[in-house]
Amino acid sequence: MNHINVSVTMALTPDQTLARLENFLRENAPEAEMTFTLRAPFDIAKLNVGLTLARDVIARFAPLGSPNSAYSIAWQPVGPGPFPAFAGTIFVTPSDEKETESIVTLDGHYHPPLGVAGDVFDAIVGKHIAQASAADLLERISLFIDDVEVPAAVVSVA
C-alpha cells in the first residue's frame, strides 16, 4: 500500500471552499458516485516525449461526520490497466498564512495493480501515475471551486 497526499490552496475561506466542494459533489456525484476519467500526464525527458495516460474510474464519496468538512473517497478503475485503486479522504482546512485562504487536501493510499509485476511497475513509473491522477482530480475540483458562482440571496417583500 502506497501513500498519496496532494493539496491546493484556495483564495476562499474554509466555509466558502467547503460549500463549493459540497456543490461539486452534489452536481457531479448526486448518488455519492461518479464515473470520470483520471489523467496522468508525464514527460519522459530523456526521450523528449510527453505522454498522458487516461483511465475511467468509478469514484464513491461519503461525508465523514458533521459538519461535512471531510469526505471519504475511493475509486476503482473501470477496466484493466496501470491505474490503481485508491481509498482516502478529501478535506478542507484553514490556511496557516491567511484567514481568507483554505487548503483542500486529498490524502490516502493506493494499491498497485498486477501483484508483484505491479510493485515493480509502481517503483519505476506507477507512483507517478498515482500521484498525477490524484493531482488531476484535485485540480478539477479546485477549478470548479474557483469558477462556481454562488447565487445572490433572493429577497422577497410581502
C-alpha positions in Angstrom: 0.0 0.0 0.0 1.4 3.4 -1.0 0.6 6.9 0.3 -0.6 9.9 -1.7 -1.0 13.4 -0.3 -1.8 16.4 -2.6 -3.1 19.8 -1.6 -4.2 23.0 -3.3 -4.6 26.4 -1.7 -7.9 28.2 -2.4 -8.4 32.0 -2.2 -11.6 31.4 -0.2 -12.3 30.9 3.5 -12.7 27.3 4.6 -16.5 27.7 4.9 -16.7 29.1 1.3 -14.5 26.3 0.0 -16.4 23.7 1.8 -19.7 25.0 0.4 -18.3 24.9 -3.1 -16.8 21.4 -2.6 -20.3 20.3 -1.5 -21.7 21.8 -4.7 -19.1 19.9 -6.7 -20.2 16.7 -5.1 -23.9 17.4 -5.5 -23.5 18.2 -9.2 -21.0 15.6 -10.1 -21.8 12.7 -7.8 -25.5 13.1 -6.9 -25.8 9.5 -5.9 -22.5 9.6 -4.0 -20.8 8.0 -7.0 -19.4 9.3 -10.3 -17.5 8.0 -13.2 -14.8 10.2 -14.6 -11.5 9.9 -16.5 -8.4 10.2 -14.4 -5.4 11.6 -16.4 -1.8 11.1 -15.6 0.4 13.4 -17.7 4.1 12.9 -17.5 7.2 13.7 -19.6 9.8 11.2 -20.5 12.5 13.9 -20.6 15.3 11.7 -21.9 13.2 10.7 -24.9 11.7 14.2 -25.3 8.2 12.6 -25.3 5.2 13.8 -23.5 2.6 11.2 -22.6 -0.8 11.3 -20.9 -2.4 8.1 -19.7 -6.1 8.1 -19.1 -8.5 5.7 -17.4 -12.1 5.8 -16.5 -12.7 5.2 -12.8 -15.8 4.9 -10.6 -15.4 7.1 -7.5 -17.5 7.0 -4.4 -17.8 9.8 -1.9 -19.3 9.8 1.7 -19.4 12.5 4.3 -17.3 11.9 7.4 -19.1 13.4 10.4 -21.0 16.6 10.8 -20.4 19.3 9.6 -19.2 17.7 6.4 -15.6 19.1 6.5 -14.3 15.8 5.2 -15.4 13.1 2.8 -14.1 9.6 2.2 -13.3 9.0 -1.4 -12.5 5.7 -3.1 -12.0 4.9 -6.7 -11.6 1.7 -8.8 -10.6 1.6 -12.5 -13.5 0.6 -14.8 -11.2 -1.6 -16.8 -7.7 -3.2 -16.7 -4.6 -1.1 -16.9 -1.9 0.6 -14.8 -4.3 2.8 -12.7 -4.5 1.7 -9.1 -7.5 1.5 -6.8 -7.4 4.4 -4.2 -9.0 5.0 -0.8 -8.7 8.1 1.2 -10.1 11.4 2.4 -10.7 14.8 0.8 -10.9 17.6 3.4 -10.8 21.4 3.8 -8.6 23.1 6.4 -7.8 26.8 7.1 -4.6 28.2 5.7 -1.9 29.0 8.3 -0.9 32.0 6.2 -4.2 33.9 5.6 -7.7 33.8 7.1 -9.1 34.3 3.6 -7.5 31.1 2.3 -8.1 27.5 2.7 -6.4 24.2 1.7 -8.1 21.3 0.0 -6.2 18.1 0.6 -6.6 14.6 -1.0 -4.9 12.1 1.2 -5.0 8.3 1.1 -3.5 5.0 -0.1 -3.5 3.1 -3.3 -2.8 -0.5 -4.2 -0.6 -1.1 -7.3 -2.4 -3.3 -9.8 -1.0 -6.6 -11.2 0.6 -8.1 -8.0 4.4 -8.4 -8.0 4.6 -7.1 -11.5 2.6 -4.1 -10.3 5.0 -3.5 -7.5 7.9 -3.4 -10.0 5.9 -1.1 -12.3 5.0 1.1 -9.3 8.6 1.5 -8.4 9.5 2.6 -11.9 6.6 4.8 -13.0 3.4 3.7 -11.2 4.0 6.1 -8.3 4.0 9.0 -10.7 0.7 7.8 -12.4 -1.0 7.5 -9.0 0.3 10.9 -7.8 -0.6 12.6 -11.1 -4.1 11.0 -11.1 -4.8 12.4 -7.6 -3.4 15.8 -8.5 -5.6 15.8 -11.7 -8.7 15.1 -9.7 -7.8 17.8 -7.1 -7.1 20.3 -9.9 -10.5 19.7 -11.4 -12.2 20.1 -8.0 -10.3 23.3 -7.4 -11.2 24.7 -10.8 -14.8 24.1 -10.0 -14.5 25.7 -6.6 -12.8 28.8 -8.3 -15.3 29.1 -11.1 -18.6 28.3 -9.5 -20.9 31.3 -9.0 -22.8 31.4 -5.8 -26.3 33.0 -6.4 -27.1 36.1 -4.6 -29.8 35.9 -1.9 -33.3 36.5 -3.2 -35.2 38.9 -1.1 -39.0 39.0 -1.3 -41.1 41.8 0.0 -44.6 40.9 1.2 
